[in-house]
């Protein structure tokens, strides 16, 4: 998921995607702790996706407060 896709989402979609990405990240971390996963860079990609979603949500919240 790139920044263009994230910017085109509405607020409900952003929050729903954030919840889903956090669940997937939690599951990947747990699976990796039990037995090493084949591609551990997926955890890094998931973490960055969560950060991008949070950044967009925070940017929208601060823009709404200024308006």
Backbone atoms as SQL, in Angstrom:
CREATE TABLE atoms (id INTEGER PRIMARY KEY, chain TEXT, resi INTEGER, resn TEXT, atom TEXT, x REAL, y REAL, z REAL);
INSERT INTO atoms VALUES
  (1, 'A', 1, 'UNK', 'N', 0.857, -1.171, 0.000),
  (2, 'A', 1, 'UNK', 'CA', 0.000, 0.000, 0.000),
  (3, 'A', 1, 'UNK', 'C', 0.902, 1.232, 0.000),
  (4, 'A', 2, 'UNK', 'N', 0.707, 2.091, -0.984),
  (5, 'A', 2, 'UNK', 'CA', 1.538, 3.282, -1.058),
  (6, 'A', 2, 'UNK', 'C', 0.774, 4.510, -0.563),
  (7, 'A', 3, 'UNK', 'N', 1.468, 5.629, -0.513),
  (8, 'A', 3, 'UNK', 'CA', 0.881, 6.851, 0.030),
  (9, 'A', 3, 'UNK', 'C', -0.303, 7.345, -0.795),
  (10, 'A', 4, 'UNK', 'N', -0.250, 7.153, -2.097),
  (11, 'A', 4, 'UNK', 'CA', -1.354, 7.584, -2.960),
  (12, 'A', 4, 'UNK', 'C', -2.654, 6.876, -2.565),
  (13, 'A', 5, 'UNK', 'N', -2.570, 5.574, -2.353),
  (14, 'A', 5, 'UNK', 'CA', -3.746, 4.800, -1.955),
  (15, 'A', 5, 'UNK', 'C', -4.275, 5.271, -0.607),
  (16, 'A', 6, 'UNK', 'N', -3.382, 5.548, 0.305),
  (17, 'A', 6, 'UNK', 'CA', -3.773, 5.965, 1.654),
  (18, 'A', 6, 'UNK', 'C', -4.464, 7.319, 1.613),
  (19, 'A', 7, 'UNK', 'N', -3.945, 8.237, 0.809),
  (20, 'A', 7, 'UNK', 'CA', -4.542, 9.577, 0.735),
  (21, 'A', 7, 'UNK', 'C', -5.940, 9.552, 0.129),
  (22, 'A', 8, 'UNK', 'N', -6.231, 8.578, -0.721),
  (23, 'A', 8, 'UNK', 'CA', -7.529, 8.512, -1.379),
  (24, 'A', 8, 'UNK', 'C', -8.611, 7.896, -0.502),
  (25, 'A', 9, 'UNK', 'N', -8.227, 7.284, 0.614),
  (26, 'A', 9, 'UNK', 'CA', -9.207, 6.661, 1.501),
  (27, 'A', 9, 'UNK', 'C', -9.926, 7.715, 2.334),
  (28, 'A', 10, 'UNK', 'N', -11.171, 7.395, 2.712),
  (29, 'A', 10, 'UNK', 'CA', -11.858, 8.280, 3.648),
  (30, 'A', 10, 'UNK', 'C', -11.483, 7.855, 5.072),
  (31, 'A', 11, 'UNK', 'N', -11.978, 8.603, 6.061),
  (32, 'A', 11, 'UNK', 'CA', -11.559, 8.360, 7.445),
  (33, 'A', 11, 'UNK', 'C', -11.958, 6.973, 7.948),
  (34, 'A', 12, 'UNK', 'N', -13.158, 6.520, 7.608),
  (35, 'A', 12, 'UNK', 'CA', -13.591, 5.196, 8.062),
  (36, 'A', 12, 'UNK', 'C', -12.702, 4.105, 7.476),
  (37, 'A', 13, 'UNK', 'N', -12.386, 4.226, 6.199),
  (38, 'A', 13, 'UNK', 'CA', -11.523, 3.233, 5.559),
  (39, 'A', 13, 'UNK', 'C', -10.132, 3.241, 6.182),
  (40, 'A', 14, 'UNK', 'N', -9.634, 4.446, 6.503),
  (41, 'A', 14, 'UNK', 'CA', -8.320, 4.544, 7.129),
  (42, 'A', 14, 'UNK', 'C', -8.276, 3.807, 8.461),
  (43, 'A', 15, 'UNK', 'N', -9.277, 4.051, 9.295),
  (44, 'A', 15, 'UNK', 'CA', -9.304, 3.419, 10.612),
  (45, 'A', 15, 'UNK', 'C', -9.497, 1.907, 10.502),
  (46, 'A', 16, 'UNK', 'N', -10.329, 1.469, 9.570),
  (47, 'A', 16, 'UNK', 'CA', -10.537, 0.033, 9.378),
  (48, 'A', 16, 'UNK', 'C', -9.256, -0.636, 8.881),
  (49, 'A', 17, 'UNK', 'N', -8.574, 0.004, 7.950),
  (50, 'A', 17, 'UNK', 'CA', -7.323, -0.543, 7.429),
  (51, 'A', 17, 'UNK', 'C', -6.256, -0.572, 8.513),
  (52, 'A', 18, 'UNK', 'N', -6.230, 0.462, 9.337),
  (53, 'A', 18, 'UNK', 'CA', -5.263, 0.504, 10.431),
  (54, 'A', 18, 'UNK', 'C', -5.484, -0.649, 11.401),
  (55, 'A', 19, 'UNK', 'N', -6.740, -0.888, 11.759),
  (56, 'A', 19, 'UNK', 'CA', -7.037, -2.015, 12.652),
  (57, 'A', 19, 'UNK', 'C', -6.586, -3.342, 12.047),
  (58, 'A', 20, 'UNK', 'N', -6.893, -3.531, 10.781),
  (59, 'A', 20, 'UNK', 'CA', -6.544, -4.781, 10.101),
  (60, 'A', 20, 'UNK', 'C', -5.027, -4.949, 9.995),
  (61, 'A', 21, 'UNK', 'N', -4.325, -3.890, 9.639),
  (62, 'A', 21, 'UNK', 'CA', -2.867, -3.972, 9.524),
  (63, 'A', 21, 'UNK', 'C', -2.222, -4.257, 10.878),
  (64, 'A', 22, 'UNK', 'N', -2.757, -3.666, 11.932),
  (65, 'A', 22, 'UNK', 'CA', -2.210, -3.931, 13.264),
  (66, 'A', 22, 'UNK', 'C', -2.427, -5.385, 13.672),
  (67, 'A', 23, 'UNK', 'N', -3.601, -5.938, 13.330),
  (68, 'A', 23, 'UNK', 'CA', -3.861, -7.347, 13.637),
  (69, 'A', 23, 'UNK', 'C', -2.886, -8.247, 12.893),
  (70, 'A', 24, 'UNK', 'N', -2.681, -7.964, 11.610),
  (71, 'A', 24, 'UNK', 'CA', -1.770, -8.769, 10.812),
  (72, 'A', 24, 'UNK', 'C', -0.339, -8.668, 11.330),
  (73, 'A', 25, 'UNK', 'N', 0.067, -7.456, 11.722),
  (74, 'A', 25, 'UNK', 'CA', 1.410, -7.261, 12.246),
  (75, 'A', 25, 'UNK', 'C', 1.598, -8.031, 13.547),
  (76, 'A', 26, 'UNK', 'N', 0.604, -7.970, 14.417),
  (77, 'A', 26, 'UNK', 'CA', 0.658, -8.709, 15.682),
  (78, 'A', 26, 'UNK', 'C', 0.795, -10.207, 15.423),
  (79, 'A', 27, 'UNK', 'N', 0.010, -10.709, 14.468),
  (80, 'A', 27, 'UNK', 'CA', 0.042, -12.132, 14.136),
  (81, 'A', 27, 'UNK', 'C', 1.405, -12.532, 13.565),
  (82, 'A', 28, 'UNK', 'N', 1.949, -11.692, 12.689),
  (83, 'A', 28, 'UNK', 'CA', 3.255, -11.990, 12.114),
  (84, 'A', 28, 'UNK', 'C', 4.345, -12.006, 13.184),
  (85, 'A', 29, 'UNK', 'N', 4.299, -11.045, 14.098),
  (86, 'A', 29, 'UNK', 'CA', 5.297, -10.996, 15.166),
  (87, 'A', 29, 'UNK', 'C', 5.208, -12.236, 16.044),
  (88, 'A', 30, 'UNK', 'N', 4.001, -12.635, 16.367),
  (89, 'A', 30, 'UNK', 'CA', 3.822, -13.829, 17.196),
  (90, 'A', 30, 'UNK', 'C', 4.343, -15.066, 16.485),
  (91, 'A', 31, 'UNK', 'N', 3.979, -15.218, 15.222),
  (92, 'A', 31, 'UNK', 'CA', 4.437, -16.373, 14.450),
  (93, 'A', 31, 'UNK', 'C', 5.961, -16.394, 14.324),
  (94, 'A', 32, 'UNK', 'N', 6.554, -15.224, 14.184),
  (95, 'A', 32, 'UNK', 'CA', 7.998, -15.133, 14.057),
  (96, 'A', 32, 'UNK', 'C', 8.692, -15.489, 15.375),
  (97, 'A', 33, 'UNK', 'N', 8.060, -15.159, 16.489),
  (98, 'A', 33, 'UNK', 'CA', 8.635, -15.489, 17.792),
  (99, 'A', 33, 'UNK', 'C', 8.587, -16.991, 18.051),
  (100, 'A', 34, 'UNK', 'N', 7.533, -17.641, 17.597),
  (101, 'A', 34, 'UNK', 'CA', 7.389, -19.087, 17.807),
  (102, 'A', 34, 'UNK', 'C', 8.332, -19.852, 16.893),
  (103, 'A', 35, 'UNK', 'N', 8.253, -19.560, 15.621),
  (104, 'A', 35, 'UNK', 'CA', 9.168, -20.179, 14.662),
  (105, 'A', 35, 'UNK', 'C', 9.468, -19.139, 13.578),
  (106, 'A', 36, 'UNK', 'N', 10.724, -18.994, 13.199),
  (107, 'A', 36, 'UNK', 'CA', 11.089, -17.946, 12.241),
  (108, 'A', 36, 'UNK', 'C', 10.291, -18.044, 10.943),
  (109, 'A', 37, 'UNK', 'N', 9.735, -16.916, 10.516),
  (110, 'A', 37, 'UNK', 'CA', 8.993, -16.903, 9.257),
  (111, 'A', 37, 'UNK', 'C', 9.971, -16.836, 8.097),
  (112, 'A', 38, 'UNK', 'N', 9.497, -17.208, 6.929),
  (113, 'A', 38, 'UNK', 'CA', 10.363, -17.308, 5.763),
  (114, 'A', 38, 'UNK', 'C', 10.912, -15.952, 5.334),
  (115, 'A', 39, 'UNK', 'N', 10.075, -14.917, 5.385),
  (116, 'A', 39, 'UNK', 'CA', 10.489, -13.597, 4.939),
  (117, 'A', 39, 'UNK', 'C', 10.239, -12.573, 6.060),
  (118, 'A', 40, 'UNK', 'N', 11.225, -12.353, 6.931),
  (119, 'A', 40, 'UNK', 'CA', 11.013, -11.446, 8.054),
  (120, 'A', 40, 'UNK', 'C', 10.884, -9.977, 7.660),
  (121, 'A', 41, 'UNK', 'N', 11.187, -9.632, 6.409),
  (122, 'A', 41, 'UNK', 'CA', 11.016, -8.240, 5.997),
  (123, 'A', 41, 'UNK', 'C', 9.545, -7.855, 5.904),
  (124, 'A', 42, 'UNK', 'N', 8.650, -8.845, 5.885),
  (125, 'A', 42, 'UNK', 'CA', 7.214, -8.554, 5.899),
  (126, 'A', 42, 'UNK', 'C', 6.829, -7.808, 7.173),
  (127, 'A', 43, 'UNK', 'N', 7.522, -8.110, 8.274),
  (128, 'A', 43, 'UNK', 'CA', 7.249, -7.410, 9.531),
  (129, 'A', 43, 'UNK', 'C', 7.612, -5.938, 9.387),
  (130, 'A', 44, 'UNK', 'N', 8.740, -5.662, 8.763),
  (131, 'A', 44, 'UNK', 'CA', 9.170, -4.283, 8.550),
  (132, 'A', 44, 'UNK', 'C', 8.190, -3.536, 7.645),
  (133, 'A', 45, 'UNK', 'N', 7.761, -4.189, 6.594),
  (134, 'A', 45, 'UNK', 'CA', 6.804, -3.573, 5.667),
  (135, 'A', 45, 'UNK', 'C', 5.486, -3.282, 6.385),
  (136, 'A', 46, 'UNK', 'N', 5.025, -4.220, 7.205),
  (137, 'A', 46, 'UNK', 'CA', 3.795, -4.019, 7.965),
  (138, 'A', 46, 'UNK', 'C', 3.905, -2.866, 8.939),
  (139, 'A', 47, 'UNK', 'N', 5.050, -2.779, 9.602),
  (140, 'A', 47, 'UNK', 'CA', 5.264, -1.688, 10.555),
  (141, 'A', 47, 'UNK', 'C', 5.270, -0.333, 9.845),
  (142, 'A', 48, 'UNK', 'N', 5.875, -0.275, 8.677),
  (143, 'A', 48, 'UNK', 'CA', 5.907, 0.973, 7.915),
  (144, 'A', 48, 'UNK', 'C', 4.519, 1.352, 7.404),
  (145, 'A', 49, 'UNK', 'N', 3.737, 0.367, 7.031),
  (146, 'A', 49, 'UNK', 'CA', 2.370, 0.632, 6.575),
  (147, 'A', 49, 'UNK', 'C', 1.538, 1.211, 7.711),
  (148, 'A', 50, 'UNK', 'N', 1.669, 0.646, 8.899),
  (149, 'A', 50, 'UNK', 'CA', 0.956, 1.169, 10.065),
  (150, 'A', 50, 'UNK', 'C', 1.384, 2.613, 10.322),
  (151, 'A', 51, 'UNK', 'N', 2.673, 2.894, 10.212),
  (152, 'A', 51, 'UNK', 'CA', 3.167, 4.255, 10.422),
  (153, 'A', 51, 'UNK', 'C', 2.609, 5.217, 9.382),
  (154, 'A', 52, 'UNK', 'N', 2.522, 4.782, 8.134),
  (155, 'A', 52, 'UNK', 'CA', 1.955, 5.642, 7.084),
  (156, 'A', 52, 'UNK', 'C', 0.486, 5.958, 7.359),
  (157, 'A', 53, 'UNK', 'N', -0.251, 4.944, 7.784),
  (158, 'A', 53, 'UNK', 'CA', -1.668, 5.155, 8.095),
  (159, 'A', 53, 'UNK', 'C', -1.824, 6.129, 9.263),
  (160, 'A', 54, 'UNK', 'N', -1.026, 5.942, 10.307),
  (161, 'A', 54, 'UNK', 'CA', -1.102, 6.836, 11.462),
  (162, 'A', 54, 'UNK', 'C', -0.707, 8.262, 11.092),
  (163, 'A', 55, 'UNK', 'N', 0.280, 8.409, 10.226),
  (164, 'A', 55, 'UNK', 'CA', 0.708, 9.733, 9.787),
  (165, 'A', 55, 'UNK', 'C', -0.417, 10.449, 9.055),
  (166, 'A', 56, 'UNK', 'N', -1.103, 9.742, 8.175),
  (167, 'A', 56, 'UNK', 'CA', -2.211, 10.353, 7.429),
  (168, 'A', 56, 'UNK', 'C', -3.362, 10.715, 8.361),
  (169, 'A', 57, 'UNK', 'N', -3.680, 9.851, 9.305),
  (170, 'A', 57, 'UNK', 'CA', -4.757, 10.129, 10.258),
  (171, 'A', 57, 'UNK', 'C', -4.413, 11.362, 11.084),
  (172, 'A', 58, 'UNK', 'N', -3.173, 11.435, 11.575),
  (173, 'A', 58, 'UNK', 'CA', -2.760, 12.581, 12.377),
  (174, 'A', 58, 'UNK', 'C', -2.731, 13.867, 11.565),
  (175, 'A', 59, 'UNK', 'N', -2.324, 13.791, 10.316),
  (176, 'A', 59, 'UNK', 'CA', -2.313, 14.970, 9.450),
  (177, 'A', 59, 'UNK', 'C', -3.734, 15.481, 9.225),
  (178, 'A', 60, 'UNK', 'N', -4.664, 14.581, 9.024),
  (179, 'A', 60, 'UNK', 'CA', -6.057, 14.990, 8.827),
  (180, 'A', 60, 'UNK', 'C', -6.648, 15.589, 10.110),
  (181, 'A', 61, 'UNK', 'N', -6.285, 14.999, 11.250),
  (182, 'A', 61, 'UNK', 'CA', -6.799, 15.534, 12.522),
  (183, 'A', 61, 'UNK', 'C', -6.250, 16.937, 12.792),
  (184, 'A', 62, 'UNK', 'N', -4.981, 17.178, 12.527),
  (185, 'A', 62, 'UNK', 'CA', -4.406, 18.487, 12.776),
  (186, 'A', 62, 'UNK', 'C', -4.934, 19.518, 11.761),
  (187, 'A', 63, 'UNK', 'N', -5.207, 19.071, 10.531),
  (188, 'A', 63, 'UNK', 'CA', -5.791, 19.984, 9.534),
  (189, 'A', 63, 'UNK', 'C', -7.215, 20.368, 9.930),
  (190, 'A', 64, 'UNK', 'N', -7.942, 19.420, 10.508),
  (191, 'A', 64, 'UNK', 'CA', -9.312, 19.701, 10.942),
  (192, 'A', 64, 'UNK', 'C', -9.326, 20.662, 12.122),
  (193, 'A', 65, 'UNK', 'N', -8.327, 20.552, 13.005),
  (194, 'A', 65, 'UNK', 'CA', -8.261, 21.448, 14.149),
  (195, 'A', 65, 'UNK', 'C', -7.921, 22.862, 13.741),
  (196, 'A', 66, 'UNK', 'N', -7.106, 23.011, 12.706),
  (197, 'A', 66, 'UNK', 'CA', -6.714, 24.331, 12.232),
  (198, 'A', 66, 'UNK', 'C', -7.850, 25.038, 11.505),
  (199, 'A', 67, 'UNK', 'N', -8.715, 24.257, 10.888),
  (200, 'A', 67, 'UNK', 'CA', -9.805, 24.844, 10.096),
  (201, 'A', 67, 'UNK', 'C', -10.943, 25.333, 10.946);
